[in-house]
Amino acid sequence: MLELLSEYIDGFHGSEVTINGMKGYRLEEGCFFIIPKSLSDKRYFEQKSVGEYFFQNGFTHLAIPIVNKQGELFTEFGGQSYVVLYAMPAEERKYTEHGANLASFHQIGRNYPYQPFEAAAYGQWKELWISKLALFDSIYQQQYNERPVSRFQRLFIDTYPYVSGCTENALQYLQEAESEQRFDEGDGGSFTFQRYSNQVQQQTIWQDEIVYDHAARDIAEYIRGVFLQPDSAFSEIEKFLFEYQSIKPLSIFSWRLIYARLLLPIHLFDYIETGISSSDPEITNKGYVELLENQPEYEQKMRTFFADLGLDHKALHIPVLDW
C-alpha cells in the first residue's frame, strides 16, 4: 500500500507506524493513513472541511482526508477506492487538563462557520432514543418467544423490562429538560464524539468518531465512564468539570441534558447488543451480570449527583429522579 502514497507525494519514503491501532506511514512530523472508502462522498468532503478548520485552530492531531496530486479526494488502487488521512500525532495528554482540552475542542467546534449536515444529532436525542427503544423492544419480543434460549438470552429476557423502564425515565426527563429556558451561547451545536472515551487526549482523533451534537453528550459519557470504573473517585469528575468550566461554564440546560443522558442506560444496551450479535454470547454474559450487579451503585450516584458536586438542585430547580 505504500506505493499508493506516491499518488500524493512524489517518491514517498515514510516509515511504518501504528497509532491508536491504525497502521500508517510517518514522514517528518506528519502521518499518512490509508483507509478503504466506506462512506458517502459528501461525508468525506465535510470531514475535509471540518478537519482543516480544526487543524487551523490548533488540533493538528485530528486526521484529515487529503487530495492526491490530481486534486481528487479518492484514489483508485487495485480495483478499490481509497482515502488518505493526514495528521500530526500528538503525545498522549495524560497529564494535561483533560476537561479544559475537551472544552476547547467544543468551543472551536461551535464557531465552525458552516452548518454540518453529515453525522448530525443535535436536537435529535428524543427521536434517536425512541428509535433505539423500539428496536430493542422488537428484539425482546422475538427473544421472548424463542426456544431454546442461551443463558444470555434468558438474562436479557429477565432484565430487559428494567432497561426499558430506565429508558422511559430518561425520555421523560429529556422531554422536560427540552423546555428549560436557562441556556446560553454554549448550548449551540458543536463537534462531539459518538461515544466519548478520552479521544481529545489521544495521539490522533479519527473523524469517523465525530458527530455534530450538544457538548453535554461528551461530558455525560466521560462521567458515565468514571461511574462504571470500580473504586473510582468522584474527585476525578469534580476535577474534570472544574477544568471544563474554567473554559466554558455550564448552563442549567446543559446540566439537565447531562443528567438525562446519564439516565439513559447506554452501557446496558451496549452489552445487550454485543451479546445478541455475538456467535458466543456467553462471553458477554459475565460482563452483563457484573454491570447489572453494579446498577444499584450507579443509581445511587445518580441520586446524589448534584449534591456531590455541591449544586443545590432544589434551589436551582433541577429535577432529580428518585428511584
DRENMI-691183 format. One record per residue (C-alpha): chain; residue number from 1; residue in three letters; x, z, y. Coordinates in steps of 0.5 Angstrom, whole numbers, plus 2048, in hexadecimal, padded with zeros to 3 digits. Layout:
N
+--------+-----+---------+-----+-----+-----+
! cadena ! num ! residuo !  xx !  zz !  yy !
+--------+-----+---------+-----+-----+-----+
!      A ! NUM !     ALA !   X !   Z !   Y !
...
+--------+-----+---------+-----+-----+-----+
//
This chain:
323
+--------+-----+---------+-----+-----+-----+
! cadena ! num ! residuo !  xx !  zz !  yy !
+--------+-----+---------+-----+-----+-----+
!      A !   1 !     MET ! 800 ! 800 ! 800 !
!      A !   2 !     LEU ! 806 ! 801 ! 805 !
!      A !   3 !     GLU ! 806 ! 7F9 ! 806 !
!      A !   4 !     LEU ! 7FF ! 7F9 ! 809 !
!      A !   5 !     LEU ! 802 ! 7FD ! 80F !
!      A !   6 !     SER ! 806 ! 7F7 ! 810 !
!      A !   7 !     GLU ! 800 ! 7F4 ! 813 !
!      A !   8 !     TYR ! 800 ! 7FA ! 818 !
!      A !   9 !     ILE ! 808 ! 7FA ! 81A !
!      A !  10 !     ASP ! 80D ! 7F5 ! 818 !
!      A !  11 !     GLY ! 812 ! 7F7 ! 812 !
!      A !  12 !     PHE ! 80E ! 7FE ! 812 !
!      A !  13 !     HIS ! 813 ! 803 ! 80E !
!      A !  14 !     GLY ! 810 ! 80A ! 80E !
!      A !  15 !     SER ! 811 ! 810 ! 80A !
!      A !  16 !     GLU ! 80B ! 812 ! 805 !
!      A !  17 !     VAL ! 808 ! 819 ! 807 !
!      A !  18 !     THR ! 802 ! 81D ! 804 !
!      A !  19 !     ILE ! 7FE ! 820 ! 80A !
!      A !  20 !     ASN ! 7F8 ! 824 ! 808 !
!      A !  21 !     GLY ! 7F7 ! 821 ! 801 !
!      A !  22 !     MET ! 7F8 ! 81A ! 804 !
!      A !  23 !     LYS ! 7FD ! 815 ! 803 !
!      A !  24 !     GLY ! 800 ! 812 ! 809 !
!      A !  25 !     TYR ! 807 ! 80F ! 80C !
!      A !  26 !     ARG ! 80B ! 812 ! 811 !
!      A !  27 !     LEU ! 80E ! 80E ! 817 !
!      A !  28 !     GLU ! 811 ! 812 ! 81C !
!      A !  29 !     GLU ! 80C ! 817 ! 81F !
!      A !  30 !     GLY ! 806 ! 814 ! 81C !
!      A !  31 !     CYS ! 803 ! 813 ! 815 !
!      A !  32 !     PHE ! 7FF ! 80D ! 813 !
!      A !  33 !     PHE ! 7FA ! 80E ! 80D !
!      A !  34 !     ILE ! 7F6 ! 808 ! 809 !
!      A !  35 !     ILE ! 7EF ! 809 ! 807 !
!      A !  36 !     PRO ! 7EA ! 804 ! 804 !
!      A !  37 !     LYS ! 7E5 ! 802 ! 809 !
!      A !  38 !     SER ! 7DF ! 806 ! 807 !
!      A !  39 !     LEU ! 7DB ! 807 ! 80D !
!      A !  40 !     SER ! 7D7 ! 802 ! 812 !
!      A !  41 !     ASP ! 7DB ! 7FE ! 817 !
!      A !  42 !     LYS ! 7D7 ! 802 ! 81C !
!      A !  43 !     ARG ! 7D9 ! 809 ! 81A !
!      A !  44 !     TYR ! 7E1 ! 807 ! 81A !
!      A !  45 !     PHE ! 7E0 ! 804 ! 821 !
!      A !  46 !     GLU ! 7DD ! 80A ! 823 !
!      A !  47 !     GLN ! 7E3 ! 80E ! 81F !
!      A !  48 !     LYS ! 7E8 ! 80A ! 823 !
!      A !  49 !     SER ! 7E5 ! 80B ! 82A !
!      A !  50 !     VAL ! 7E4 ! 813 ! 828 !
!      A !  51 !     GLY ! 7EB ! 813 ! 826 !
!      A !  52 !     GLU ! 7EE ! 810 ! 82B !
!      A !  53 !     TYR ! 7EA ! 815 ! 830 !
!      A !  54 !     PHE ! 7ED ! 81B ! 82C !
!      A !  55 !     PHE ! 7F4 ! 818 ! 82C !
!      A !  56 !     GLN ! 7F4 ! 817 ! 834 !
!      A !  57 !     ASN ! 7F2 ! 81E ! 834 !
!      A !  58 !     GLY ! 7F7 ! 822 ! 830 !
!      A !  59 !     PHE ! 7F4 ! 822 ! 829 !
!      A !  60 !     THR ! 7F9 ! 81D ! 826 !
!      A !  61 !     HIS ! 7F8 ! 81F ! 81F !
!      A !  62 !     LEU ! 7F2 ! 81C ! 81F !
!      A !  63 !     ALA ! 7F2 ! 816 ! 81A !
!      A !  64 !     ILE ! 7F0 ! 80F ! 81E !
!      A !  65 !     PRO ! 7EE ! 809 ! 81B !
!      A !  66 !     ILE ! 7F3 ! 804 ! 81E !
!      A !  67 !     VAL ! 7F3 ! 7FC ! 81E !
!      A !  68 !     ASN ! 7F8 ! 7F7 ! 81B !
!      A !  69 !     LYS ! 7FD ! 7F2 ! 81E !
!      A !  70 !     GLN ! 7F7 ! 7ED ! 81F !
!      A !  71 !     GLY ! 7F3 ! 7F3 ! 822 !
!      A !  72 !     GLU ! 7EE ! 7F4 ! 81D !
!      A !  73 !     LEU ! 7EC ! 7FB ! 81A !
!      A !  74 !     PHE ! 7EB ! 7F9 ! 813 !
!      A !  75 !     THR ! 7F1 ! 7F5 ! 80E !
!      A !  76 !     GLU ! 7EF ! 7F2 ! 808 !
!      A !  77 !     PHE ! 7F4 ! 7F3 ! 803 !
!      A !  78 !     GLY ! 7F4 ! 7F2 ! 7FB !
!      A !  79 !     GLY ! 7ED ! 7F0 ! 7FC !
!      A !  80 !     GLN ! 7EB ! 7F6 ! 7FF !
!      A !  81 !     SER ! 7EA ! 7F8 ! 807 !
!      A !  82 !     TYR ! 7EE ! 7FE ! 809 !
!      A !  83 !     VAL ! 7EE ! 802 ! 810 !
!      A !  84 !     VAL ! 7F5 ! 805 ! 812 !
!      A !  85 !     LEU ! 7F4 ! 80C ! 816 !
!      A !  86 !     TYR ! 7FA ! 80F ! 81A !
!      A !  87 !     ALA ! 7FB ! 816 ! 81C !
!      A !  88 !     MET ! 801 ! 81A ! 81F !
!      A !  89 !     PRO ! 800 ! 820 ! 81A !
!      A !  90 !     ALA ! 801 ! 827 ! 81D !
!      A !  91 !     GLU ! 804 ! 82D ! 81A !
!      A !  92 !     GLU ! 7FE ! 831 ! 817 !
!      A !  93 !     ARG ! 7FC ! 836 ! 81C !
!      A !  94 !     LYS ! 7FC ! 83C ! 818 !
!      A !  95 !     TYR ! 7FE ! 841 ! 81E !
!      A !  96 !     THR ! 7FB ! 83E ! 824 !
!      A !  97 !     GLU ! 7F4 ! 840 ! 827 !
!      A !  98 !     HIS ! 7EF ! 83C ! 822 !
!      A !  99 !     GLY ! 7E9 ! 83E ! 826 !
!      A ! 100 !     ALA ! 7EC ! 83B ! 82C !
!      A ! 101 !     ASN ! 7EE ! 835 ! 829 !
!      A ! 102 !     LEU ! 7E7 ! 833 ! 826 !
!      A ! 103 !     ALA ! 7E4 ! 835 ! 82D !
!      A ! 104 !     SER ! 7E9 ! 830 ! 830 !
!      A ! 105 !     PHE ! 7E7 ! 82B ! 82B !
!      A ! 106 !     HIS ! 7E0 ! 82C ! 82C !
!      A ! 107 !     GLN ! 7E1 ! 82C ! 834 !
!      A ! 108 !     ILE ! 7E5 ! 825 ! 833 !
!      A ! 109 !     GLY ! 7DF ! 822 ! 82F !
!      A ! 110 !     ARG ! 7DA ! 824 ! 834 !
!      A ! 111 !     ASN ! 7DD ! 820 ! 839 !
!      A ! 112 !     TYR ! 7DD ! 819 ! 835 !
!      A ! 113 !     PRO ! 7DB ! 814 ! 839 !
!      A ! 114 !     TYR ! 7D6 ! 810 ! 834 !
!      A ! 115 !     GLN ! 7D0 ! 812 ! 830 !
!      A ! 116 !     PRO ! 7D2 ! 812 ! 829 !
!      A ! 117 !     PHE ! 7CD ! 80F ! 824 !
!      A ! 118 !     GLU ! 7D1 ! 80F ! 81D !
!      A ! 119 !     ALA ! 7D1 ! 816 ! 81A !
!      A ! 120 !     ALA ! 7CD ! 81A ! 81F !
!      A ! 121 !     ALA ! 7C9 ! 820 ! 81D !
!      A ! 122 !     TYR ! 7C8 ! 823 ! 824 !
!      A ! 123 !     GLY ! 7C1 ! 826 ! 825 !
!      A ! 124 !     GLN ! 7BF ! 824 ! 81D !
!      A ! 125 !     TRP ! 7C0 ! 82A ! 81A !
!      A ! 126 !     LYS ! 7B9 ! 82B ! 818 !
!      A ! 127 !     GLU ! 7B8 ! 825 ! 815 !
!      A ! 128 !     LEU ! 7BE ! 825 ! 811 !
!      A ! 129 !     TRP ! 7BD ! 82C ! 80E !
!      A ! 130 !     ILE ! 7B5 ! 82A ! 80D !
!      A ! 131 !     SER ! 7B8 ! 824 ! 809 !
!      A ! 132 !     LYS ! 7BD ! 828 ! 805 !
!      A ! 133 !     LEU ! 7B8 ! 82D ! 803 !
!      A ! 134 !     ALA ! 7B3 ! 827 ! 801 !
!      A ! 135 !     LEU ! 7B9 ! 824 ! 7FD !
!      A ! 136 !     PHE ! 7BA ! 82B ! 7F9 !
!      A ! 137 !     ASP ! 7B3 ! 82C ! 7F8 !
!      A ! 138 !     SER ! 7B2 ! 826 ! 7F4 !
!      A ! 139 !     ILE ! 7B9 ! 828 ! 7F0 !
!      A ! 140 !     TYR ! 7B6 ! 82E ! 7EF !
!      A ! 141 !     GLN ! 7AF ! 82C ! 7EC !
!      A ! 142 !     GLN ! 7B3 ! 827 ! 7E8 !
!      A ! 143 !     GLN ! 7B7 ! 82C ! 7E5 !
!      A ! 144 !     TYR ! 7B2 ! 831 ! 7E4 !
!      A ! 145 !     ASN ! 7AE ! 82C ! 7E0 !
!      A ! 146 !     GLU ! 7B4 ! 82A ! 7DC !
!      A ! 147 !     ARG ! 7B6 ! 82D ! 7D5 !
!      A ! 148 !     PRO ! 7BB ! 82F ! 7D2 !
!      A ! 149 !     VAL ! 7BF ! 831 ! 7D8 !
!      A ! 150 !     SER ! 7C6 ! 834 ! 7D9 !
!      A ! 151 !     ARG ! 7C8 ! 83B ! 7DC !
!      A ! 152 !     PHE ! 7C9 ! 838 ! 7E3 !
!      A ! 153 !     GLN ! 7C2 ! 834 ! 7E3 !
!      A ! 154 !     ARG ! 7BF ! 83B ! 7E0 !
!      A ! 155 !     LEU ! 7C2 ! 83F ! 7E6 !
!      A ! 156 !     PHE ! 7C0 ! 839 ! 7EB !
!      A ! 157 !     ILE ! 7B9 ! 83A ! 7E9 !
!      A ! 158 !     ASP ! 7B9 ! 841 ! 7E9 !
!      A ! 159 !     THR ! 7BC ! 842 ! 7F0 !
!      A ! 160 !     TYR ! 7BA ! 83B ! 7F4 !
!      A ! 161 !     PRO ! 7B4 ! 83F ! 7F7 !
!      A ! 162 !     TYR ! 7B8 ! 844 ! 7FA !
!      A ! 163 !     VAL ! 7BD ! 83E ! 7FD !
!      A ! 164 !     SER ! 7B6 ! 83A ! 7FF !
!      A ! 165 !     GLY ! 7B4 ! 840 ! 803 !
!      A ! 166 !     CYS ! 7BA ! 841 ! 806 !
!      A ! 167 !     THR ! 7BA ! 83A ! 809 !
!      A ! 168 !     GLU ! 7B3 ! 83B ! 80B !
!      A ! 169 !     ASN ! 7B5 ! 841 ! 80F !
!      A ! 170 !     ALA ! 7BB ! 83D ! 812 !
!      A ! 171 !     LEU ! 7B6 ! 838 ! 814 !
!      A ! 172 !     GLN ! 7B1 ! 83D ! 817 !
!      A ! 173 !     TYR ! 7B7 ! 840 ! 81B !
!      A ! 174 !     LEU ! 7BA ! 839 ! 81D !
!      A ! 175 !     GLN ! 7B3 ! 837 ! 820 !
!      A ! 176 !     GLU ! 7B2 ! 83D ! 824 !
!      A ! 177 !     ALA ! 7B9 ! 83C ! 827 !
!      A ! 178 !     GLU ! 7B8 ! 835 ! 829 !
!      A ! 179 !     SER ! 7B3 ! 838 ! 82E !
!      A ! 180 !     GLU ! 7B9 ! 83C ! 831 !
!      A ! 181 !     GLN ! 7BA ! 83B ! 839 !
!      A ! 182 !     ARG ! 7C0 ! 83E ! 83A !
!      A ! 183 !     PHE ! 7C5 ! 839 ! 839 !
!      A ! 184 !     ASP ! 7CB ! 835 ! 83D !
!      A ! 185 !     GLU ! 7CF ! 82F ! 83D !
!      A ! 186 !     GLY ! 7D3 ! 832 ! 837 !
!      A ! 187 !     ASP ! 7CD ! 830 ! 833 !
!      A ! 188 !     GLY ! 7CD ! 829 ! 833 !
!      A ! 189 !     GLY ! 7D0 ! 825 ! 82D !
!      A ! 190 !     SER ! 7D7 ! 825 ! 82B !
!      A ! 191 !     PHE ! 7DB ! 823 ! 825 !
!      A ! 192 !     THR ! 7DB ! 828 ! 820 !
!      A ! 193 !     PHE ! 7DC ! 827 ! 818 !
!      A ! 194 !     GLN ! 7D8 ! 826 ! 812 !
!      A ! 195 !     ARG ! 7DA ! 82D ! 80F !
!      A ! 196 !     TYR ! 7DF ! 830 ! 814 !
!      A ! 197 !     SER ! 7E5 ! 833 ! 810 !
!      A ! 198 !     ASN ! 7EA ! 834 ! 815 !
!      A ! 199 !     GLN ! 7EB ! 82D ! 816 !
!      A ! 200 !     VAL ! 7EE ! 82D ! 81D !
!      A ! 201 !     GLN ! 7F4 ! 832 ! 81A !
!      A ! 202 !     GLN ! 7F6 ! 82D ! 815 !
!      A ! 203 !     GLN ! 7FB ! 828 ! 816 !
!      A ! 204 !     THR ! 7F6 ! 822 ! 816 !
!      A ! 205 !     ILE ! 7EF ! 821 ! 818 !
!      A ! 206 !     TRP ! 7EB ! 81C ! 814 !
!      A ! 207 !     GLN ! 7E5 ! 819 ! 818 !
!      A ! 208 !     ASP ! 7E1 ! 818 ! 811 !
!      A ! 209 !     GLU ! 7E0 ! 81F ! 812 !
!      A ! 210 !     ILE ! 7DE ! 81F ! 819 !
!      A ! 211 !     VAL ! 7D6 ! 81F ! 81B !
!      A ! 212 !     TYR ! 7D3 ! 81F ! 822 !
!      A ! 213 !     ASP ! 7CF ! 825 ! 823 !
!      A ! 214 !     HIS ! 7CF ! 82C ! 826 !
!      A ! 215 !     ALA ! 7D5 ! 830 ! 827 !
!      A ! 216 !     ALA ! 7D1 ! 836 ! 823 !
!      A ! 217 !     ARG ! 7D2 ! 832 ! 81D !
!      A ! 218 !     ASP ! 7D9 ! 833 ! 81C !
!      A ! 219 !     ILE ! 7D9 ! 83B ! 81F !
!      A ! 220 !     ALA ! 7D4 ! 83C ! 81A !
!      A ! 221 !     GLU ! 7D8 ! 839 ! 814 !
!      A ! 222 !     TYR ! 7DE ! 83D ! 816 !
!      A ! 223 !     ILE ! 7DA ! 843 ! 816 !
!      A ! 224 !     ARG ! 7D7 ! 842 ! 80F !
!      A ! 225 !     GLY ! 7DE ! 840 ! 80C !
!      A ! 226 !     VAL ! 7E0 ! 847 ! 80E !
!      A ! 227 !     PHE ! 7DA ! 84B ! 80C !
!      A ! 228 !     LEU ! 7DB ! 848 ! 805 !
!      A ! 229 !     GLN ! 7E2 ! 84A ! 804 !
!      A ! 230 !     PRO ! 7E3 ! 850 ! 800 !
!      A ! 231 !     ASP ! 7E5 ! 856 ! 804 !
!      A ! 232 !     SER ! 7E5 ! 852 ! 80B !
!      A ! 233 !     ALA ! 7E6 ! 856 ! 811 !
!      A ! 234 !     PHE ! 7E0 ! 855 ! 817 !
!      A ! 235 !     SER ! 7E6 ! 855 ! 81B !
!      A ! 236 !     GLU ! 7E8 ! 84E ! 819 !
!      A ! 237 !     ILE ! 7E1 ! 84C ! 81C !
!      A ! 238 !     GLU ! 7E2 ! 850 ! 822 !
!      A ! 239 !     LYS ! 7E9 ! 84D ! 824 !
!      A ! 240 !     PHE ! 7E7 ! 846 ! 823 !
!      A ! 241 !     LEU ! 7E1 ! 847 ! 827 !
!      A ! 242 !     PHE ! 7E5 ! 84A ! 82D !
!      A ! 243 !     GLU ! 7EA ! 845 ! 82D !
!      A ! 244 !     TYR ! 7E4 ! 83F ! 82C !
!      A ! 245 !     GLN ! 7E0 ! 843 ! 832 !
!      A ! 246 !     SER ! 7E7 ! 843 ! 836 !
!      A ! 247 !     ILE ! 7E6 ! 83B ! 837 !
!      A ! 248 !     LYS ! 7DE ! 83B ! 837 !
!      A ! 249 !     PRO ! 7D9 ! 841 ! 837 !
!      A ! 250 !     LEU ! 7D3 ! 840 ! 832 !
!      A ! 251 !     SER ! 7CC ! 840 ! 835 !
!      A ! 252 !     ILE ! 7C7 ! 843 ! 832 !
!      A ! 253 !     PHE ! 7C4 ! 83D ! 82F !
!      A ! 254 !     SER ! 7CB ! 83C ! 82B !
!      A ! 255 !     TRP ! 7CB ! 843 ! 828 !
!      A ! 256 !     ARG ! 7C4 ! 841 ! 826 !
!      A ! 257 !     LEU ! 7C6 ! 83B ! 823 !
!      A ! 258 !     ILE ! 7CC ! 83E ! 81F !
!      A ! 259 !     TYR ! 7C7 ! 843 ! 81C !
!      A ! 260 !     ALA ! 7C2 ! 83E ! 81A !
!      A ! 261 !     ARG ! 7C8 ! 83A ! 816 !
!      A ! 262 !     LEU ! 7CB ! 840 ! 813 !
!      A ! 263 !     LEU ! 7C4 ! 842 ! 810 !
!      A ! 264 !     LEU ! 7C4 ! 83B ! 80D !
!      A ! 265 !     PRO ! 7C7 ! 83C ! 806 !
!      A ! 266 !     ILE ! 7CB ! 836 ! 806 !
!      A ! 267 !     HIS ! 7D0 ! 83A ! 802 !
!      A ! 268 !     LEU ! 7CB ! 83B ! 7FC !
!      A ! 269 !     PHE ! 7C9 ! 833 ! 7FD !
!      A ! 270 !     ASP ! 7D0 ! 831 ! 7FC !
!      A ! 271 !     TYR ! 7D0 ! 835 ! 7F5 !
!      A ! 272 !     ILE ! 7CA ! 832 ! 7F3 !
!      A ! 273 !     GLU ! 7CB ! 82B ! 7F5 !
!      A ! 274 !     THR ! 7D2 ! 82C ! 7F1 !
!      A ! 275 !     GLY ! 7CF ! 82F ! 7EB !
!      A ! 276 !     ILE ! 7C9 ! 829 ! 7EB !
!      A ! 277 !     SER ! 7CE ! 824 ! 7EB !
!      A ! 278 !     SER ! 7D4 ! 826 ! 7E7 !
!      A ! 279 !     SER ! 7D5 ! 824 ! 7E0 !
!      A ! 280 !     ASP ! 7D7 ! 82B ! 7DE !
!      A ! 281 !     PRO ! 7D2 ! 82F ! 7E3 !
!      A ! 282 !     GLU ! 7D4 ! 836 ! 7DF !
!      A ! 283 !     ILE ! 7DB ! 835 ! 7E3 !
!      A ! 284 !     THR ! 7D6 ! 836 ! 7E9 !
!      A ! 285 !     ASN ! 7D2 ! 83C ! 7E6 !
!      A ! 286 !     LYS ! 7D7 ! 841 ! 7E7 !
!      A ! 287 !     GLY ! 7D8 ! 840 ! 7EF !
!      A ! 288 !     TYR ! 7D1 ! 83F ! 7F0 !
!      A ! 289 !     VAL ! 7D0 ! 846 ! 7ED !
!      A ! 290 !     GLU ! 7D5 ! 849 ! 7F1 !
!      A ! 291 !     LEU ! 7D2 ! 846 ! 7F7 !
!      A ! 292 !     LEU ! 7CB ! 849 ! 7F5 !
!      A ! 293 !     GLU ! 7CE ! 850 ! 7F4 !
!      A ! 294 !     ASN ! 7D1 ! 850 ! 7FB !
!      A ! 295 !     GLN ! 7CB ! 84E ! 7FE !
!      A ! 296 !     PRO ! 7C8 ! 855 ! 800 !
!      A ! 297 !     GLU ! 7CF ! 856 ! 804 !
!      A ! 298 !     TYR ! 7CE ! 84F ! 807 !
!      A ! 299 !     GLU ! 7C7 ! 851 ! 809 !
!      A ! 300 !     GLN ! 7CA ! 858 ! 80C !
!      A ! 301 !     LYS ! 7CF ! 854 ! 810 !
!      A ! 302 !     MET ! 7C9 ! 850 ! 813 !
!      A ! 303 !     ARG ! 7C5 ! 856 ! 814 !
!      A ! 304 !     THR ! 7CB ! 85A ! 818 !
!      A ! 305 !     PHE ! 7CE ! 853 ! 81B !
!      A ! 306 !     PHE ! 7CC ! 854 ! 823 !
!      A ! 307 !     ALA ! 7CD ! 85C ! 822 !
!      A ! 308 !     ASP ! 7D4 ! 85B ! 81F !
!      A ! 309 !     LEU ! 7D6 ! 856 ! 825 !
!      A ! 310 !     GLY ! 7D4 ! 85B ! 82A !
!      A ! 311 !     LEU ! 7CE ! 857 ! 82C !
!      A ! 312 !     ASP ! 7C7 ! 85B ! 82D !
!      A ! 313 !     HIS ! 7C3 ! 855 ! 82A !
!      A ! 314 !     LYS ! 7BD ! 859 ! 82C !
!      A ! 315 !     ALA ! 7BF ! 85A ! 834 !
!      A ! 316 !     LEU ! 7C1 ! 852 ! 833 !
!      A ! 317 !     HIS ! 7BA ! 851 ! 830 !
!      A ! 318 !     ILE ! 7BD ! 84D ! 82A !
!      A ! 319 !     PRO ! 7B9 ! 84E ! 824 !
!      A ! 320 !     VAL ! 7BD ! 850 ! 81D !
!      A ! 321 !     LEU ! 7BA ! 84F ! 816 !
!      A ! 322 !     ASP ! 7B8 ! 856 ! 813 !
!      A ! 323 !     TRP ! 7B8 ! 854 ! 80B !
+--------+-----+---------+-----+-----+-----+
//
